Amino acid sequence: MFQINEDWQSVFNSEFEQPYFKSLKLFIEKSYSQSLCFPPMHQIFNAFNLCAFKDLKVVIIGQDPYHGSGQANGLAFSVNPEIPLPPSLKNIFKELAMDLQIPPPQKGDLSTWASQGVLLLNATLSVQEAHAGSHQNQGWEQFTDYTIRTISKHTTNVVFLLWGSYARKKRKLIDANTHLILESGHPSPLSANRGFWFGNRHFTKANTYLKLNGRQAIDWRITT
């Protein structure tokens, strides 16, 4: 049912055999057979399939996939190219433009980030149409927490971007001695307009850290 590339498969082999994950798999199969859910099932693991474990440089943590028709593509904050930009993504692009002095992207597919080593990880990887949070507390959070802990333990010099209170709670899963943790408010209009988002310069800070540690910087421009 879930398609995942080989280098992540080795990371998750034991986790896929855990009782909670087997229960989660049954829940997903039932949910997708009974109602419209997003992203499409073959894209549930898109964040992993487009960003190989060995190439990992940056982790951006979201909460839930978009629940509108045609929006979610398996990458946190990302939408398909033909979809209008959601408010949070608009603010991400505004900060990107101010930080790097580049024109804000017009399309919201973040696949070009993923292909450079940016893991766009939602805490919950699926959702029912028009029902935000409908697949929470079914096992996804346990799986994605395991992902974050594993990255922290088995890699070095990865940048974790924790945007908003939900993502910032994941800090306890990350070793700050071997990775860079950058925190700010959420890019949603409510948080951004209260001054907790704009000006964080996370894109520049992430690249500075990567280069200081002998790693190639991310080209944050959206080229699709």
Secondary structure, 3 states (H helix, E strand, C coil): CCCCCHHHHHHHHHHHCCHHHHHHHHHHHHHHHHCCEECCHHHCCHHHHCCCHHHCCEEEEECCCCCCCCCCCCCCCCCCCCCCCCHHHHHHHHHHHHHHCCCCCCCCCCHHHHCCCEEEEECCCCEECCECCCCCCCCHHHHHHHHHHHHHHHCCCCEEEEECHHHHHHHHHCCCCCCEEEEECCCCHHHHCCCCCCCCCHHHHHHHHHHHCCCCCCCCCCCC
